[in-house]
Amino acid sequence: MPTLLIVHHTPSPNCQAMLEAVVSGATAPEIENVDVVRRPALAATASDVLAADACLLGTPANIGYMSGALKHFFDQIYYPCLDATQGRPFGFYVHGGSDVTGAVRGIETITTGLGWRAAAKPVTVTGEPSRSDLEACWELGATLAAGLLD
């Protein structure tokens, strides 16, 4: 059974709402036979990434960059996963108070270095997530999970 690994840093109600929407999409009843594994960014390991078939990342934008927790995740898994995960499909979402540009750029830079392949457009939200933002998160989760069934 293919595995979707969701690695997230969820320190706020807004990030929690986005995570819940992503998980809801990834575990939708019409998507069968995909194991969805959730790990907080500070607990996720290289073994988790190596065991997964795709990764979905979530972070707040803090002071113009991804959270320290997600950066720590990347620091821990980068070299152990570099060769083994080339071409790995991934997606991500970012929540910020006013700007998410630096966080998006950082995630794209690191995932490019890892050789991962974007499987969906990122979801970026500033301020309180709207209904359409949460629907986009749902679609992100569903897209990543359904992509493993091909």
DSSP file (Angstrom, degrees, kcal/mol; ACC not computed):
  #  RESIDUE AA STRUCTURE BP1 BP2  ACC     N-H-->O    O-->H-N    N-H-->O    O-->H-N    TCO  KAPPA ALPHA  PHI   PSI    X-CA   Y-CA   Z-CA
    1    1 A M              0   0    0      0, 0.0    33,-0.1     0, 0.0    32,-0.1   0.000 360.0 360.0 360.0 129.4    0.0    0.0    0.0
    2    2 A P        -     0   0    0      0, 0.0    33,-3.0     0, 0.0     2,-0.4  -0.312 360.0-139.6 -67.6 153.3    1.5    3.4   -0.9
    3    3 A T  E     -a   35   0A   0     31,-0.2    50,-3.0    48,-0.1    51,-1.2  -0.956  11.3-160.9-122.1 130.5    2.2    5.9    1.9
    4    4 A L  E     -ab  36  54A   0     31,-2.8    33,-2.8    -2,-0.4     2,-0.6  -0.952  15.1-154.7-104.5 120.3    1.6    9.6    2.0
    5    5 A L  E     -ab  37  55A   0     49,-2.6    51,-2.9    -2,-0.6     2,-0.7  -0.861   3.6-161.8 -97.7 122.3    3.7   11.3    4.7
    6    6 A I  E     -ab  38  56A   0     31,-3.5    33,-3.0    -2,-0.6     2,-0.5  -0.923   7.7-173.6-104.6 114.1    2.3   14.6    6.1
    7    7 A V  E     +ab  39  57A   0     49,-2.4    51,-2.1    -2,-0.7     2,-0.3  -0.938  18.2 164.8-109.3 123.1    5.0   16.5    7.9
    8    8 A H  E     -ab  40  58A   0     31,-2.0    33,-3.0    -2,-0.5     2,-0.5  -0.959  40.3-150.9-142.3 153.3    3.7   19.6    9.6
    9    9 A H        +     0   0    0     49,-1.6    58,-0.1    -2,-0.3    -2,-0.0  -0.988  25.9 177.9-120.2 118.0    4.4   22.3   12.1
   10   10 A T        +     0   0    0     -2,-0.5    49,-0.0     1,-0.1    -2,-0.0  -0.680  19.7 147.1-128.2  75.7    1.0   23.4   13.5
   11   11 A P        +     0   0    0      0, 0.0    -1,-0.1     0, 0.0     3,-0.0   0.506  61.7  47.9 -90.5  -3.2    1.3   26.0   16.2
   12   12 A S  S  > S-     0   0    0      1,-0.1     4,-2.4     0, 0.0     5,-0.2  -0.899  82.7-111.9-136.8 161.0   -1.9   28.0   15.6
   13   13 A P  H  > S+     0   0    0      0, 0.0     4,-2.3     0, 0.0     5,-0.2   0.864 118.1  54.4 -58.9 -35.6   -5.6   27.5   15.0
   14   14 A N  H  > S+     0   0    0      2,-0.2     4,-1.8     1,-0.2     5,-0.1   0.930 110.4  44.6 -65.3 -44.4   -5.2   28.7   11.4
   15   15 A C  H  > S+     0   0    0      1,-0.2     4,-2.6     2,-0.2    -1,-0.2   0.877 111.9  54.5 -65.2 -36.3   -2.5   26.1   10.7
   16   16 A Q  H  X S+     0   0    0     -4,-2.4     4,-2.7     2,-0.2    -2,-0.2   0.910 106.6  50.6 -63.5 -42.5   -4.6   23.5   12.5
   17   17 A A  H  X S+     0   0    0     -4,-2.3     4,-1.8     2,-0.2    -1,-0.2   0.901 112.0  47.7 -62.6 -40.6   -7.6   24.2   10.2
   18   18 A M  H  X S+     0   0    0     -4,-1.8     4,-2.3     2,-0.2    -2,-0.2   0.917 111.9  49.5 -67.0 -43.1   -5.3   23.9    7.2
   19   19 A L  H  X S+     0   0    0     -4,-2.6     4,-2.8     1,-0.2     5,-0.2   0.933 110.0  51.0 -60.2 -46.5   -3.9   20.6    8.4
   20   20 A E  H  X S+     0   0    0     -4,-2.7     4,-2.3     1,-0.2    -1,-0.2   0.878 110.4  49.3 -61.0 -37.5   -7.3   19.2    9.1
   21   21 A A  H  X S+     0   0    0     -4,-1.8     4,-2.2     2,-0.2    -1,-0.2   0.909 111.2  49.5 -67.6 -41.7   -8.5   20.1    5.6
   22   22 A V  H  X S+     0   0    0     -4,-2.3     4,-2.5     2,-0.2    -2,-0.2   0.936 113.0  46.5 -60.8 -47.4   -5.4   18.4    4.1
   23   23 A V  H  X S+     0   0    0     -4,-2.8     4,-1.9     1,-0.2    -2,-0.2   0.899 109.9  54.3 -64.0 -40.9   -5.9   15.3    6.1
   24   24 A S  H  < S+     0   0    0     -4,-2.3    -1,-0.2    -5,-0.2    -2,-0.2   0.912 111.4  45.1 -59.6 -43.2   -9.6   15.2    5.2
   25   25 A G  H >< S+     0   0    0     -4,-2.2     3,-1.2     1,-0.2    -2,-0.2   0.913 112.8  50.2 -66.2 -42.6   -8.7   15.4    1.5
   26   26 A A  H 3< S+     0   0    0     -4,-2.5    -1,-0.2     1,-0.3    -2,-0.2   0.781 116.8  41.4 -67.8 -26.5   -6.0   12.7    1.8
   27   27 A T  T 3< S+     0   0    0     -4,-1.9    -1,-0.3    -5,-0.2    -2,-0.2   0.135  80.7 146.5-108.6  19.5   -8.3   10.3    3.7
   28   28 A A    X   -     0   0    0     -3,-1.2     3,-2.3     1,-0.1    -3,-0.1  -0.250  60.0-116.5 -55.9 143.2  -11.4   10.9    1.6
   29   29 A P  T 3  S+     0   0    0      0, 0.0    -1,-0.1     0, 0.0    -4,-0.0   0.796 113.1  59.9 -55.5 -31.2  -13.5    7.8    1.3
   30   30 A E  T 3  S+     0   0    0      1,-0.1     2,-0.9     2,-0.0    -2,-0.1   0.617  91.4  75.8 -76.0  -9.4  -13.1    7.6   -2.5
   31   31 A I  S <  S+     0   0    0     -3,-2.3     3,-0.3    -6,-0.1     2,-0.3  -0.856  71.2 177.3-102.6 100.4   -9.3    7.4   -2.0
   32   32 A E        +     0   0    0     -2,-0.9     3,-0.1     1,-0.2    -4,-0.0  -0.679  50.3  24.5-103.9 155.8   -8.7    3.8   -0.9
   33   33 A N  S    S+     0   0    0     -2,-0.3     2,-0.4     1,-0.2    -1,-0.2   0.802  82.4 121.2  65.1  34.5   -5.6    1.9   -0.2
   34   34 A V        -     0   0    0     -3,-0.3     2,-0.6   -33,-0.1   -31,-0.2  -0.995  55.4-142.3-123.6 124.8   -3.3    4.8    0.7
   35   35 A D  E     -a    3   0A   0    -33,-3.0   -31,-2.8    -2,-0.4     2,-0.6  -0.770  14.5-157.7 -85.8 119.0   -1.7    4.9    4.1
   36   36 A V  E     -a    4   0A   0     -2,-0.6     2,-0.5   -33,-0.2   -31,-0.2  -0.888   9.7-171.7-103.1 116.6   -1.7    8.5    5.4
   37   37 A V  E     -a    5   0A   0    -33,-2.8   -31,-3.5    -2,-0.6     2,-0.4  -0.930   5.5-158.8-112.0 126.1    1.0    9.0    8.1
   38   38 A R  E     +a    6   0A   0     -2,-0.5   -31,-0.2   -33,-0.2   -33,-0.1  -0.890  14.1 173.4-107.2 133.6    1.1   12.3   10.0
   39   39 A R  E     -a    7   0A   0    -33,-3.0   -31,-2.0    -2,-0.4     2,-0.1  -0.994  33.1-122.2-137.8 130.9    4.2   13.5   11.8
   40   40 A P  E >>  -a    8   0A   0      0, 0.0     3,-2.0     0, 0.0     4,-1.6  -0.455  36.5-114.2 -61.6 145.4    5.0   16.8   13.5
   41   41 A A  T 34 S+     0   0    0    -33,-3.0   -32,-0.1     1,-0.3     3,-0.1   0.827 115.7  53.9 -55.8 -35.2    8.1   18.3   11.9
   42   42 A L  T 34 S+     0   0    0    -34,-0.3    -1,-0.3     1,-0.2   -33,-0.1   0.626 114.6  41.2 -76.5 -11.0   10.2   17.9   15.0
   43   43 A A  T <4 S+     0   0    0     -3,-2.0    -2,-0.2     2,-0.1    -1,-0.2   0.594  88.5 105.7-107.9 -16.2    9.3   14.2   15.2
   44   44 A A     <  -     0   0    0     -4,-1.6     2,-0.2   -36,-0.1    32,-0.1  -0.391  52.5-165.7 -70.0 143.1    9.6   13.2   11.6
   45   45 A T     >  -     0   0    0     -2,-0.1     4,-1.8     1,-0.1     3,-0.2  -0.745  37.5-104.4-125.4 169.2   12.7   11.2   10.6
   46   46 A A  H  > S+     0   0    0     -2,-0.2     4,-2.9     1,-0.2     5,-0.2   0.864 121.3  59.1 -60.3 -35.9   14.6   10.2    7.5
   47   47 A S  H  > S+     0   0    0      1,-0.2     4,-1.7     2,-0.2    -1,-0.2   0.889 103.0  52.2 -61.4 -38.8   13.1    6.7    8.1
   48   48 A D  H  > S+     0   0    0      2,-0.2     4,-0.6     1,-0.2    -1,-0.2   0.929 112.4  45.1 -60.5 -45.3    9.6    8.2    7.8
   49   49 A V  H >< S+     0   0    0     -4,-1.8     3,-1.1     1,-0.2    -2,-0.2   0.919 111.7  51.4 -66.5 -43.9   10.6    9.9    4.5
   50   50 A L  H 3< S+     0   0    0     -4,-2.9    -1,-0.2     1,-0.3    -2,-0.2   0.807 110.1  50.4 -64.4 -28.8   12.3    6.7    3.1
   51   51 A A  H 3< S+     0   0    0     -4,-1.7    -1,-0.3    -5,-0.2    -2,-0.2   0.575  99.8  85.1 -83.9 -10.0    9.2    4.7    3.9
   52   52 A A    <<  -     0   0    0     -3,-1.1   -48,-0.2    -4,-0.6     3,-0.1  -0.553  61.4-155.3 -95.4 157.3    6.9    7.1    2.1
   53   53 A D  S    S+     0   0    0    -50,-3.0     2,-0.3     1,-0.3   -49,-0.2   0.581  84.0   9.5-101.6 -16.3    5.9    7.4   -1.5
   54   54 A A  E     -b    4   0A   0    -51,-1.2   -49,-2.6    34,-0.1     2,-0.4  -0.974  68.3-140.8-156.7 157.2    5.0   11.1   -1.4
   55   55 A C  E     -bc   5  90A   0     34,-2.0    36,-1.6    -2,-0.3     2,-0.5  -0.975   6.4-166.9-127.5 139.6    5.4   13.9    1.1
   56   56 A L  E     -bc   6  91A   0    -51,-2.9   -49,-2.4    -2,-0.4     2,-0.3  -0.994  16.8-161.4-124.3 123.1    3.0   16.7    2.0
   57   57 A L  E     -bc   7  92A   0     34,-2.6    36,-2.1    -2,-0.5     2,-0.4  -0.811   8.9-173.3-111.1 143.3    4.5   19.5    4.0
   58   58 A G  E     +bc   8  93A   0    -51,-2.1   -49,-1.6    -2,-0.3    36,-0.2  -0.999  14.7 151.5-138.3 136.1    2.8   22.2    6.1
   59   59 A T  E     - c   0  94A   0     34,-1.8    36,-1.9    -2,-0.4     2,-0.2  -0.997  38.9-118.9-155.3 152.5    4.3   25.2    7.9
   60   60 A P  E     - c   0  95A   0      0, 0.0     2,-0.7     0, 0.0     7,-0.7  -0.598  37.2-114.7 -81.2 159.6    3.6   28.7    9.1
   61   61 A A  E     -F   66   0B   0     34,-2.9     2,-0.6    -2,-0.2    36,-0.4  -0.891  37.1-170.5 -93.6 117.0    5.7   31.5    7.7
   62   62 A N  E >   -F   65   0B   0      3,-3.2     3,-1.1    -2,-0.7    34,-0.0  -0.945  65.2 -22.5-116.4 117.4    7.8   32.9   10.6
   63   63 A I  T 3  S-     0   0    0     -2,-0.6    -1,-0.2     1,-0.3     3,-0.1   0.891 129.9 -46.7  51.9  44.1    9.8   36.1   10.2
   64   64 A G  T 3  S+     0   0    0     35,-0.3     2,-0.3     1,-0.2    -1,-0.3   0.604 125.9  74.0  81.2  12.7    9.8   35.6    6.4
   65   65 A Y  E <  S-F   62   0B   0     -3,-1.1    -3,-3.2    37,-0.2    38,-0.3  -0.918  89.3 -77.8-146.8 170.7   10.8   31.9    6.3
   66   66 A M  E     -F   61   0B   0     36,-0.3    -5,-0.2    -2,-0.3    -1,-0.1  -0.238  69.0 -78.1 -62.8 163.6    9.4   28.4    7.0
   67   67 A S     >  -     0   0    0     -7,-0.7     4,-2.2     1,-0.1     5,-0.2  -0.245  34.9-118.9 -62.7 153.6    9.2   27.5   10.6
   68   68 A G  H  > S+     0   0    0      1,-0.2     4,-2.6     2,-0.2     5,-0.1   0.837 114.6  59.9 -59.8 -32.8   12.3   26.4   12.4
   69   69 A A  H  > S+     0   0    0      2,-0.2     4,-2.1     1,-0.2    -1,-0.2   0.922 106.9  43.6 -64.1 -44.4   10.7   23.0   13.0
   70   70 A L  H  > S+     0   0    0      2,-0.2     4,-2.4     1,-0.2    -2,-0.2   0.893 113.4  51.9 -69.7 -37.2   10.3   22.4    9.3
   71   71 A K  H  X S+     0   0    0     -4,-2.2     4,-2.6     2,-0.2    -2,-0.2   0.910 108.5  51.7 -62.1 -41.3   13.8   23.6    8.6
   72   72 A H  H  X S+     0   0    0     -4,-2.6     4,-2.2     2,-0.2    -2,-0.2   0.917 107.4  53.4 -60.2 -43.8   15.0   21.2   11.3
   73   73 A F  H  X S+     0   0    0     -4,-2.1     4,-2.0     1,-0.2     5,-0.2   0.953 110.8  45.8 -54.2 -52.1   13.2   18.4    9.6
   74   74 A F  H  X S+     0   0    0     -4,-2.4     4,-2.1     1,-0.2    -2,-0.2   0.899 110.4  53.7 -60.7 -40.9   14.9   19.2    6.3
   75   75 A D  H  < S+     0   0    0     -4,-2.6     4,-0.4     1,-0.2    -1,-0.2   0.880 112.0  45.8 -60.3 -37.7   18.3   19.5    8.1
   76   76 A Q  H  < S+     0   0    0     -4,-2.2    -1,-0.2     1,-0.2    -2,-0.2   0.821 122.2  33.1 -75.9 -32.2   17.8   16.0    9.6
   77   77 A I  H  X S+     0   0    0     -4,-2.0     4,-2.0    -5,-0.2     5,-0.2   0.625  91.9  92.9-101.2 -13.5   16.6   14.2    6.4
   78   78 A Y  H  X S+     0   0    0     -4,-2.1     4,-1.1    -5,-0.2     3,-0.3   0.922  95.3  28.2 -53.8 -63.6   18.5   16.0    3.6
   79   79 A Y  H  4 S+     0   0    0     -4,-0.4     4,-0.5     1,-0.2     3,-0.3   0.892 119.5  53.9 -72.0 -38.6   21.6   13.8    3.2
   80   80 A P  H  4 S+     0   0    0      0, 0.0     4,-0.2     0, 0.0    -1,-0.2   0.806 121.7  32.7 -62.7 -25.0   20.1   10.5    4.4
   81   81 A C  H  X S+     0   0    0     -4,-2.0     4,-1.8    -3,-0.3    -2,-0.2   0.501  90.6  99.8-106.4  -6.5   17.3   10.9    1.8
   82   82 A L  T  < S+     0   0    0     -4,-1.1     4,-0.1    -3,-0.3     3,-0.1   0.896  93.8  26.5 -53.8 -54.1   19.2   12.8   -1.0
   83   83 A D  T >4 S+     0   0    0     -4,-0.5     3,-0.8     1,-0.2    -1,-0.2   0.874 121.1  53.3 -79.0 -37.3   19.9    9.8   -3.3
   84   84 A A  T 34 S+     0   0    0     -4,-0.2    -2,-0.2     1,-0.2    -1,-0.2   0.656 109.8  45.9 -76.5 -16.4   17.0    7.6   -2.4
   85   85 A T  T >< S+     0   0    0     -4,-1.8     3,-2.3    29,-0.1    -1,-0.2   0.210  70.8 143.0-115.9  16.8   14.2   10.1   -2.8
   86   86 A Q  T <  S+     0   0    0     -3,-0.8    30,-0.2     1,-0.3    29,-0.2  -0.333  77.7  17.1 -54.7 133.1   15.0   11.6   -6.2
   87   87 A G  T 3  S+     0   0    0     28,-3.3    -1,-0.3     1,-0.3    29,-0.2   0.486  86.4 159.2  81.8   2.8   11.8   12.3   -8.1
   88   88 A R    <   -     0   0    0     -3,-2.3    29,-2.9    26,-0.2    -1,-0.3  -0.390  41.8-123.4 -61.0 126.8    9.6   12.0   -4.9
   89   89 A P  E     + d   0 117A   0      0, 0.0   -34,-2.0     0, 0.0     2,-0.3  -0.486  41.8 166.0 -70.7 143.5    6.3   13.7   -5.4
   90   90 A F  E     -cd  55 118A   0     27,-2.0    29,-3.0   -36,-0.2    30,-0.7  -0.967  20.5-173.9-150.5 164.9    5.5   16.4   -2.9
   91   91 A G  E     -c   56   0A   0    -36,-1.6   -34,-2.6    -2,-0.3     2,-0.3  -0.939  10.9-165.4-149.9 168.8    3.2   19.3   -2.1
   92   92 A F  E     -c   57   0A   0     -2,-0.3    31,-1.9   -36,-0.2     2,-0.3  -0.997  13.2-151.6-158.0 160.9    3.0   21.9    0.6
   93   93 A Y  E     -ce  58 123A   0    -36,-2.1   -34,-1.8    -2,-0.3     2,-0.4  -0.978  12.2-165.5-132.8 148.3    0.9   24.6    2.3
   94   94 A V  E     -ce  59 124A   0     29,-2.5    31,-2.4    -2,-0.3     2,-0.4  -0.999   3.3-162.7-136.3 135.1    2.1   27.7    4.1
   95   95 A H  E     +ce  60 125A   0    -36,-1.9   -34,-2.9    -2,-0.4     2,-0.3  -0.963  17.4 169.6-116.5 135.5    0.2   30.0    6.4
   96   96 A G  E     - e   0 126A   0     29,-2.7    31,-2.2    -2,-0.4     4,-0.1  -0.963  40.8-129.4-140.8 160.1    1.4   33.5    7.2
   97   97 A G  S    S-     0   0    0    -36,-0.4    -1,-0.1    -2,-0.3     3,-0.1   0.868 101.1 -18.7 -73.7 -37.6    0.2   36.6    8.9
   98   98 A S  S    S+     0   0    0      1,-0.4     2,-0.3   -37,-0.1    28,-0.1   0.562 129.4  23.8-142.3 -28.2    1.1   38.9    6.0
   99   99 A D        +     0   0    0    -38,-0.1    -1,-0.4    26,-0.1   -35,-0.3  -0.992  36.6 174.4-151.0 137.4    3.6   37.3    3.6
  100  100 A V     >  +     0   0    0     -2,-0.3     4,-2.5    -4,-0.1     5,-0.2   0.308  53.4 108.0-121.0   4.9    4.7   33.8    2.8
  101  101 A T  H  > S+     0   0    0      1,-0.2     4,-2.5     2,-0.2     5,-0.2   0.888  80.7  46.4 -56.0 -47.5    7.1   34.5   -0.1
  102  102 A G  H  > S+     0   0    0      1,-0.2     4,-2.4     2,-0.2   -36,-0.3   0.883 112.4  50.3 -65.8 -38.7   10.3   33.6    1.8
  103  103 A A  H  > S+     0   0    0    -38,-0.3     4,-2.4     2,-0.2     5,-0.2   0.926 111.9  47.7 -65.1 -44.4    8.8   30.4    3.2
  104  104 A V  H  X S+     0   0    0     -4,-2.5     4,-2.7     1,-0.2     5,-0.2   0.942 112.5  49.2 -61.0 -47.9    7.7   29.3   -0.2
  105  105 A R  H  X S+     0   0    0     -4,-2.5     4,-2.3    -5,-0.2    -1,-0.2   0.906 110.9  50.5 -59.0 -43.1   11.1   30.1   -1.7
  106  106 A G  H  X S+     0   0    0     -4,-2.4     4,-2.3     2,-0.2     5,-0.2   0.925 112.0  46.0 -62.4 -45.9   12.9   28.2    1.1
  107  107 A I  H  X S+     0   0    0     -4,-2.4     4,-2.7     1,-0.2     5,-0.3   0.923 113.9  49.1 -63.4 -44.1   10.8   25.1    0.7
  108  108 A E  H  X S+     0   0    0     -4,-2.7     4,-1.8    -5,-0.2    -1,-0.2   0.878 110.8  51.0 -64.4 -37.1   11.2   25.2   -3.1
  109  109 A T  H  X S+     0   0    0     -4,-2.3     4,-2.0    -5,-0.2    -2,-0.2   0.938 114.0  42.7 -65.0 -47.3   14.9   25.6   -2.8
  110  110 A I  H  X S+     0   0    0     -4,-2.3     4,-2.0     2,-0.2    -2,-0.2   0.924 114.8  48.6 -68.2 -44.4   15.4   22.7   -0.5
  111  111 A T  H  X>S+     0   0    0     -4,-2.7     5,-2.4     1,-0.2     4,-0.8   0.842 109.9  53.2 -67.5 -31.2   13.0   20.3   -2.3
  112  112 A T  H ><5S+     0   0    0     -4,-1.8     3,-0.7    -5,-0.3    -1,-0.2   0.921 108.2  50.8 -64.5 -43.1   14.8   21.2   -5.6
  113  113 A G  H 3<5S+     0   0    0     -4,-2.0    -2,-0.2     1,-0.2    -1,-0.2   0.860 109.7  50.1 -60.9 -36.4   18.1   20.3   -4.0
  114  114 A L  H 3<5S-     0   0    0     -4,-2.0    -1,-0.2    -5,-0.1    -2,-0.2   0.670 113.5-121.4 -74.3 -16.6   16.5   17.0   -2.9
  115  115 A G  T <<5 +     0   0    0     -4,-0.8   -28,-3.3    -3,-0.7    -3,-0.2   0.704  56.0 158.4  81.2  20.0   15.3   16.4   -6.4
  116  116 A W      < -     0   0    0     -5,-2.4     2,-0.5   -30,-0.2    -1,-0.2  -0.405  36.5-129.9 -76.4 157.2   11.7   16.1   -5.4
  117  117 A R  E     -d   89   0A   0    -29,-2.9   -27,-2.0    -2,-0.1     2,-0.3  -0.932  15.6-123.5-114.3 123.4    8.9   16.7   -7.9
  118  118 A A  E     -d   90   0A   0     -2,-0.5   -27,-0.2   -29,-0.2     3,-0.1  -0.499  26.6-178.4 -65.4 122.1    6.0   19.1   -7.2
  119  119 A A        +     0   0    0    -29,-3.0     2,-0.3    -2,-0.3   -28,-0.2   0.491  67.4  15.1 -99.8  -7.2    2.8   17.1   -7.6
  120  120 A A  S    S-     0   0    0    -30,-0.7    -1,-0.2    24,-0.0   -28,-0.2  -0.981  88.0 -90.8-160.4 156.5    0.5   20.0   -6.9
  121  121 A K        -     0   0    0     -2,-0.3   -29,-0.1     1,-0.1    -2,-0.0  -0.507  53.9-106.2 -68.7 138.1    0.5   23.8   -6.7
  122  122 A P        -     0   0    0      0, 0.0     2,-0.6     0, 0.0   -29,-0.2  -0.304  24.0-130.0 -65.7 152.3    1.3   25.0   -3.2
  123  123 A V  E     -e   93   0A   0    -31,-1.9   -29,-2.5    -3,-0.1     2,-0.4  -0.923  27.9-175.7-102.0 121.6   -1.5   26.4   -1.1
  124  124 A T  E     +e   94   0A   0     -2,-0.6     2,-0.4   -31,-0.2   -29,-0.2  -0.973   2.7 179.6-122.7 133.8   -0.5   29.7    0.5
  125  125 A V  E     -e   95   0A   0    -31,-2.4   -29,-2.7    -2,-0.4     2,-0.4  -0.995  12.8-165.7-135.4 134.0   -2.8   31.6    2.9
  126  126 A T  E     -e   96   0A   0     -2,-0.4   -29,-0.2   -31,-0.2   -28,-0.1  -0.972  65.9  -3.9-116.6 139.7   -2.3   34.9    4.7
  127  127 A G  S    S-     0   0    0    -31,-2.2   -31,-0.1    -2,-0.4   -29,-0.1  -0.371 121.2  -8.7  78.2-162.8   -4.6   35.8    7.6
  128  128 A E  S    S-     0   0    0      1,-0.1    -2,-0.1    -2,-0.1     2,-0.1  -0.504  83.1-109.1 -70.2 130.8   -7.5   33.6    8.6
  129  129 A P        -     0   0    0      0, 0.0    -1,-0.1     0, 0.0     2,-0.1  -0.391  33.6-142.7 -63.1 131.9   -8.1   30.8    6.0
  130  130 A S     >  -     0   0    0     -2,-0.1     4,-2.3     1,-0.1     5,-0.2  -0.309  29.8 -97.6 -83.1 173.5  -11.3   31.3    4.0
  131  131 A R  H  > S+     0   0    0      1,-0.2     4,-2.1     2,-0.2     5,-0.2   0.911 127.9  49.8 -58.2 -42.8  -13.6   28.5    2.9
  132  132 A S  H  > S+     0   0    0      2,-0.2     4,-2.0     1,-0.2    -1,-0.2   0.845 107.9  54.1 -68.4 -32.3  -12.0   28.5   -0.5
  133  133 A D  H  > S+     0   0    0      2,-0.2     4,-1.9     1,-0.2    -1,-0.2   0.924 110.4  46.1 -63.3 -44.2   -8.5   28.3    1.2
  134  134 A L  H  X S+     0   0    0     -4,-2.3     4,-2.3     1,-0.2    -2,-0.2   0.851 110.4  53.1 -69.2 -33.7   -9.6   25.2    3.2
  135  135 A E  H  X S+     0   0    0     -4,-2.1     4,-2.6     2,-0.2    -1,-0.2   0.887 107.6  52.0 -65.3 -37.9  -11.1   23.7    0.0
  136  136 A A  H  X S+     0   0    0     -4,-2.0     4,-2.1     2,-0.2    -2,-0.2   0.876 109.0  50.1 -65.2 -37.0   -7.7   24.2   -1.7
  137  137 A C  H  X S+     0   0    0     -4,-1.9     4,-2.4     2,-0.2    -2,-0.2   0.913 109.5  51.1 -65.1 -42.5   -6.1   22.4    1.3
  138  138 A W  H  X S+     0   0    0     -4,-2.3     4,-2.6     1,-0.2    -2,-0.2   0.934 111.1  48.4 -58.4 -46.7   -8.6   19.6    0.9
  139  139 A E  H  X S+     0   0    0     -4,-2.6     4,-3.0     1,-0.2    -1,-0.2   0.875 108.2  55.1 -62.1 -38.4   -7.8   19.4   -2.8
  140  140 A L  H  X S+     0   0    0     -4,-2.1     4,-2.3     2,-0.2     5,-0.2   0.947 111.2  43.7 -60.2 -49.6   -4.0   19.4   -2.0
  141  141 A G  H  X S+     0   0    0     -4,-2.4     4,-2.3     1,-0.2     5,-0.2   0.923 116.0  47.5 -61.6 -44.6   -4.4   16.4    0.3
  142  142 A A  H  X S+     0   0    0     -4,-2.6     4,-3.0    -5,-0.2     5,-0.3   0.898 111.3  51.5 -64.4 -41.2   -6.7   14.5   -2.1
  143  143 A T  H  X S+     0   0    0     -4,-3.0     4,-2.0     2,-0.2    -1,-0.2   0.927 111.6  45.8 -62.7 -46.6   -4.4   15.2   -5.1
  144  144 A L  H  X S+     0   0    0     -4,-2.3     4,-0.5    -5,-0.2    -2,-0.2   0.933 117.4  43.6 -64.4 -45.1   -1.3   13.9   -3.3
  145  145 A A  H >< S+     0   0    0     -4,-2.3     3,-1.4    -5,-0.2     4,-0.3   0.942 114.8  47.9 -65.7 -48.1   -3.0   10.8   -2.0
  146  146 A A  H >< S+     0   0    0     -4,-3.0     3,-1.8     1,-0.3     4,-0.3   0.838 102.3  65.2 -63.9 -32.2   -4.9   10.0   -5.3
  147  147 A G  H >< S+     0   0    0     -4,-2.0     3,-0.6    -5,-0.3    -1,-0.3   0.721  93.8  61.2 -62.1 -20.6   -1.6   10.5   -7.2
  148  148 A L  T << S+     0   0    0     -3,-1.4    -1,-0.3    -4,-0.5    -2,-0.2   0.590  93.2  65.2 -80.9 -10.9   -0.2    7.4   -5.4
  149  149 A L  T <         0   0    0     -3,-1.8    -1,-0.2    -4,-0.3    -2,-0.2   0.572 360.0 360.0 -88.2  -9.7   -2.9    5.2   -6.9
  150  150 A D    <         0   0    0     -3,-0.6    -1,-0.2    -4,-0.3    -2,-0.1   0.489 360.0 360.0 -71.6 360.0   -1.7    5.6  -10.5
